[in-house]
């Protein structure tokens, strides 16, 4: 469980990096900033670490407690991602921020969940537990969250490099990409969920 293995760390890091895809989420973060939403990089990294590591240990138990499986959870998360993509593409606001916090923060939602610690990350963590030692998974999570922190910390620099027009184009483009990811996540897990339900009722 606590065996250090550099190969496992690199492998788990690459898988999580592809799933979290913080660089691909930059247009989403910029979109939130354009709506005068506040993102705290250190809080986002810390909250994500707590949620991901916590889910690594008790995620399967939590889902069983509510009589849910991973497919049902992934479908719910895919719907949230789909709505976020609609906001980006059509420039509409669906998620109304009713938070009374004066800094109008979007750190916890939607940055931490579902963009960083979302259904894809949760599903991946549960899958990796069967293949990798827990210590190596935790190290891979920490390394990924360091990158998350750096991207969020220097988001204004990224915005200045892109410019307003570049940020606008990327926002629309990655909105379509995010929608495609959400649809893929939705359809693949929905079919599994329906097969599970049909098997249970048969």
HUPESUL-V600114 format. One record per residue. RES is the residue in one small letter. SS is DSSP state (H for helix, E for strand, C for the rest). Layout:
# HUPESUL-V600114
{{RES;SS} {RES;SS}}
This chain:
# HUPESUL-V600114
{{x;C} {x;C} {x;C} {x;C} {x;C} {x;H} {x;H} {x;H} {x;H} {x;H} {x;H} {x;H} {x;H} {x;H} {x;H} {x;H} {x;H} {x;H} {x;H} {x;H} {x;C} {x;C} {x;C} {x;C} {x;C} {x;H} {x;H} {x;H} {x;H} {x;H} {x;H} {x;H} {x;H} {x;H} {x;C} {x;C} {x;C} {x;E} {x;C} {x;C} {x;H} {x;H} {x;H} {x;H} {x;H} {x;H} {x;H} {x;H} {x;H} {x;H} {x;H} {x;H} {x;H} {x;H} {x;H} {x;H} {x;H} {x;H} {x;H} {x;H} {x;H} {x;H} {x;H} {x;H} {x;H} {x;C} {x;C} {x;C} {x;C} {x;H} {x;H} {x;H} {x;H} {x;H} {x;H} {x;H} {x;H} {x;H} {x;H} {x;H} {x;H} {x;H} {x;H} {x;H} {x;H} {x;H} {x;H} {x;H} {x;H} {x;H} {x;C} {x;C} {x;C} {x;C} {x;C} {x;C} {x;C} {x;C} {x;C} {x;C} {x;C} {x;C} {x;C} {x;C} {x;E} {x;C} {x;H} {x;H} {x;H} {x;H} {x;H} {x;H} {x;H} {x;H} {x;H} {x;H} {x;C} {x;C} {x;H} {x;H} {x;H} {x;H} {x;H} {x;H} {x;H} {x;H} {x;H} {x;H} {x;C} {x;C} {x;C} {x;C} {x;C} {x;H} {x;H} {x;H} {x;H} {x;H} {x;H} {x;H} {x;H} {x;H} {x;H} {x;H} {x;H} {x;H} {x;H} {x;H} {x;H} {x;H} {x;H} {x;H} {x;H} {x;C} {x;H} {x;H} {x;H} {x;H} {x;H} {x;H} {x;H} {x;H} {x;H} {x;H} {x;H} {x;H} {x;H} {x;H} {x;H} {x;H} {x;H} {x;H} {x;H} {x;H} {x;H} {x;H} {x;H} {x;H} {x;H} {x;H} {x;H} {x;H} {x;H} {x;H} {x;H} {x;H} {x;H} {x;H} {x;H} {x;H} {x;H} {x;H} {x;H} {x;H} {x;H} {x;H} {x;H} {x;H} {x;H} {x;H} {x;H} {x;C}}
